Amino acid sequence: MTIGNHQLGNRIAMAPMTRSRTDQPGDVPNALMAEYYQQRAGAGLIITEGAPISDVARGYSLTPGIYSQAHIDGWKKVTDAVHAKGGKIFIQLWHVGRRSHSSIAGETPVAPSAVKNPDQVFGPLPEGGFGMIETEMPRAMTQQDIDNTIADFVQAAKNSIAAGFDGVELHGAHGYLLDQFLRTTSNHRTDAYGGNDDNRMRFPLQVTQAVVDAIGGDKVAIRLSPFVTEGQADADPNIADLTLKLIARLAPMKLAYLHFSENISNYTSMPDSYRQQVRAIYPQPIMVAGKYTQQSAIDVINKGYADLVAFGQPFITNPDLVDRIRHGIALTPVDYDAHATFYGGGAEGYTDYPTATAD
């Protein structure tokens, strides 16, 4: 199938997954990351782990940025490695908003409103090393903050193209900054960016349009998660309806694809009735992700609700996931006892999983 101007070899995508393996100082992508992504280049499309667009956009330690020349040069190693194997790769542009701590962001985290996030983030521990720490109370963004953040997204998109990426995916899901503006649980503003539906959609739409204007809609995608409450203390009863309104406004931008994250942790999948509503207003490619199996992936595509299915953790333990599915080879299960290797460290639990031919 085709997304934007790119012909994909299959309908299996590698979902974005934070792995925290950058070089320090500076959170720079490195040769180990290039090897990791190259091993998984059999995916029809790779979406990288989230890449913060600025210092204050960071919410997890050791995550690779896309706002300096060192970042561009580091990511170029990754894109060259993937393209050498015939793969396609988008980078996920990330601003965590309130899901952060000043020890990571370098300053007080920013958000639509001064409403604390209920979760923990991966950051520096007082006793040394890294682990899960509480988030801090953010400060509400000023108009200047909003303008600067839109500019940061645009520059990050331009940097991404300079680094050789085939496109960018805006992270508008999982309770991060764009999602925070959409939800009444995190957006208590009374200005043009809060209150009614149009106002709460304003910032995500401004970001998306600005990035489309900068690099072209065929190179831009966005990830949404209307049925996921990650990063929110309480569910927003209006978010599903608001997301449909947002999608209707995104459709004329002719994005590369629309990506839905669902059924992660304890959250639910989108009901078929909602998928039908999305399809009715969004004719461009749709990607879905969230605990899909081979059969459920086939089913959602055959029903016409999705064009691509993204797999996350199966790609960790199966770098040759596409070949295994294609040839009916059993998958290496995810070792949840080895969860410590998900974030941080070196090659162990990262680039040392064998392919089926090497078993």
N, C-alpha and C positions, 0 to 999 in steps of 0.2 A: 504494500500500500504506500501511499504518498502522504507526507505531512509537509506543508509548505512546499518548497521546491525539492524535497529530499525523498528519494525512493528508498523504502526500507526493505530489508531482506526478509523480515517476518513481523508478526504482530505481537511479539513478546518484548516488553520494555524492562529495563532494570530500574527499579524505583530508587529515588534518592534516599540515602542512608548515611547519617553522620557516623564517621569512623574515627575522627580525631587523630590523624597520623602526620600532621604537618611538621615542617622544620621550624625551629625556633632560633632567634627571635623573629617575629613577624608573621607567623602562621602561613608559611610559604609551602605550596604544593611541591612534591619532591619525586625522585625516581621510584621510590617504593609505591607511591600512589599511581604513577604511570603504569607500573607493572600490574597492579591490582585491577585497574580499569581495562588494560589491554587484555588480561586474562578473560574478561567478561564481554569482549567486543563482539561476540556472537549474537548478543541481543540485537533486535531490530533497532532499538534506540536505547542509549544509556542516558539517564538523568543523574547528574552528579549529586553528591551530598550538598546540602545547603552551603552557599558561599556568602558570608556577610559582605554587605556593600559599603561598609564604613566601620570605623572603630566602634562607634556607639551601637551599631547594628548587631554586634556580637553578643551571644548569650551562652555559648559553650566554649570552653577552652580548647585550643589546638585545632580549631576548624579553619579551613583554608579561605582566605579572603580573595577579593577580586577588585581591590581599590588601590593597588600600587603596581609599579613596574615589576617589582620582584614577584608579585602574584601573577601577573600576565606571563612572565617568563617561565614561572613554575608550571602554570596550567598548560603552557605550550608543549611541555614535555608530555603531558597527559593526552592532549588532543592529537599530537603527532603519533603517539603510540597506538591510540584507538584507530585512527585513520589508516595507519599502516596495516591493520588487520581488516580493513574494509568496513569498520563500524561507523556509526553516527552517534554524536554526543551533544546533548544540551546541558548547560549549567543551570543549577537552581539558584536564583538570586534571592537573598534572605535578609530580612530585618526582623529581629525577634521582638522588638518593642519592649514591653514590660517584662518579658520572660528572661530576665538577666540580673546581673549584680555588678556593682561598680568595680569590683576586682577583676571582672572580665571586660566590661565595656570601657573602662577607664574614666567613667563619669556616671552620674545618676542615670539609670535607664529612662528612656522616654516612651510615652504611650499616649493614646487619645486623651485619657483622663488619669488622674492620680488614684488608680485602683490597683491594689496589689494582686499579683498573680499567685494562685494557690500552690503552685508546683515547685519542684527543685530543679536546678540546672547543674551541669557538669563544670566545675570550676576549681580554683586553687583552694586547698584546705589550709587552715591555720597552722597545722603541724607539718605542712609540707606535702608535696604531691598533689594529686587531683582526685576529686570525688564529688558527690552530690551535695550542693549547698542551697540554702534558702534564697529565694529571690528577694529583691529590695522593693520598697515602695517607689514607683516611678514618678516622674514629674510630667504634668500635662504638656503636650507639645504646643508651642506658639505657632503663629502663622509662618514665621521665619524658619522654624524647625521643619514645618511641613514642606515649605518651598525647597529647603536644603535637601530634604530626604528624597523628594521627587528628582532633584538634580543628581543625587547620589545614585539612584536607580538608573538614570539615563547614562551616567558615566560608567557605571558597572556593566551595563549592556554593551556599550562601545568597547570597553576593555575586554569583554568576553569574545567579541568578534575578532579583536586584535589577537587574542590568545588562541584563535583557531576553532572556537566552538561553532557548531552548526546552528545554534540558536540558544535561547534562554527561556527558562521557566520561572515565572514569578511565584514565590511561595505565598499564597493567599489563604493557607489552611492552618489547622492545628493551633489556633490561638496565638499566632504570631501577628506582626503589626497590621498587615492589611486586614486580617480576620478580626483583629481587635476593634478596628473602626466600624466593621459591619455589625457587631453584636452590641445589644443594649447592656449586656452584663459588664462590658469593659469600656463602652463609649457613653459617657455621661455628659458630653459636650452640649452647649446651648448655642453654639455659633453655626456657621455654614457647614460644619463637618459632623454635626450631631443632631439628635432629635428624630426628624422624620426619615423615611426610607431614602429619599433622594440625597439627603445630606450625609447619611451614613455610607452611602455608596460613592460619594464624591471622591474621597482620597484614593481608594483602589482604582477607580476609573481614571482619575488623573494620572496615576502612576502608569497604568497600562497604556493609555493613549500616548503619553510622553515617550515611553520605550518603543512603542510601535512607530511613532514619528521618527525616532532616532535610527532604528535598524531595520524597520519593515515588519509588518504583521506576520509574514510567512516565517519569521525567525523568532516569534514570541509565543509563549504559551502561559497558562496560569493554572495553578493548583488550588482547588477549593475543597472544603470538607463540611458541608451543611449538616451532616448527621454525626459529627464528631464534636465532643465537648472538651477535648484536650486543651489545657491552658485556660479553662473557664471553670469557676467554682460552681456555676449553675448553668443549666441549659437556657438558651434564648428561644422562646416559643415561636418567634417570628423569623428565625434565620433561614428556614427552608424556603419560605415564600419570598423573602428578600433576595435569596440567592437566585431564584428564577428571574426576578426583575434584573438582577445584575447580569445574568447570562444573556438576557434579551438585549442589554446595552452593549455587551461584549461582541455579540454575533456580527455586527457590521464591521468590526475591526478585522475580520477574517484572519484570526489567529491560526498558528500551526496546529494547535489542539487545545482542548479543555480537559483537565486532569482532575478526576474525583478521587479523593482519599476517603476510604470507608472501612468499617469493620476492623479498626485497629484496637488493640487492648480490649476493653469491654464495650466498645461502641458498636452500633448496628450498621448493617448494610442499607443502602438506599432501597426503598420499596419499588417494585416494578412500575407502580402508578407514577412515581416521581420521575423515574427514568423516561417514561413515555412523555411526560411534560417537558423534560429537557430536550428530548429528540425533536419535539414539535417546534421548538424555538431556536434550536442550535443545529444547523445542518453540517457544520464542519466536524473534523475528526474528534472523537471523544476517547479518552483513556481512563481506565479505572484501576484501582489498586486496593488491596486489603484482604489478605488471607485467601486469595483465589487458589483453587486447585486447577489441574489441567482440565478437568471436566467442567467446572463452573466457569472457567475462562472461555471454553468453547461455547457453552450455553449462552453467556451474556453477549458474545459476538454474534452467534446465530440468531438471537432474538432481535438484533439490530440496535441494542442499547449501547454498545461500545465498539470501537474499531481496533483498539489496542488494549492489552492487559499488562500491567506492570507487576512484577514480582520483586519482593524485597529480600527477606531473610533467606529464601532458597538460593539466591545468587551468592550469598556469603559462603555457603558450604559447597556450592556447585558452580564453579566458574564456567563450566560447560553446560549450563542448564538447558540451553536451547537444543544442543545436540542430544542430551539425555532424553528430553521430551520427544524430540523428533524420532529417535530410535527405540523408544520404550525402555530405556535403561533406568533402573531404580535410582532415586535421589539419595544423596547423603543427607541424613536428617540434621536439623539445626541442633547443636549441643547447647542447651540453655544453661547447663552447669558451667560452661565456658564463657558465660556472659561477660566476664571481666575483659575478655579480648575484643568485645564489640567496640569499645571506646579506648583509644590510646594504645600505646605499645608499639611493637614492630611487626615483623613478618608473621609471627605466630597468630593463628586465627584470622589472618588477613590474606596473605598470598601463598600460604602453604597447603591449601586444600587441593588434593589431586583431581585430575580429570578422570573420566571413566576409562580412557585408554591407558592411563597410568596405574589403575588399580590392580 
